[in-house]
Amino acid sequence: MTKNSIEYIPILPKYRMSIDGTGCEKNHSLEAISDFILTLITTLKVRPRASQVYEVTDLVPNAMSGISASIIFLESSLVLHTYPGKKEAGLDLNVCKEFDFKVVERAFKFFFQPRIIDVKISYVVEVMQ
């Protein structure tokens, strides 16, 4: 780098959304959860690179069993956990482009039908080194 050159540091914006639902009235199958995730992927117009949706079983029946999913996008990631025994579901979404938070919130409410929902949204700027 010369004395007169300018150093450019790439900046990566991130939108983070976390939804926690309690008192979820719907207990969904592995196939239904996969369809829900596909709907989110289509709605957000993100490009999945890798995904895994699996049923989690615990040694204690209904304690922490449920369905979990993790999807890596070209633009970031989505993680979903369901706990039918506790009537809870949670979604964490990190996307490196703008998206409609309300659409995701409405889809979560419609699909899981929680009695109580907690939504957290943040905007983070990361400086790439």
Buried (B, 14 or more C-beta within 10 A) or exposed (E): EEEEEEEEEEEEEBBBBBBBBBEBEBBBEEEEBBEBBEEBBEBBEBEBEEBEBEEEEEEEEEEEBBBBBBBBBEBBBBBBBBBBBBBBBBBBBBBBEEBEBEEBBEBBBEBBBBEEBEBEEEEEEEEEE
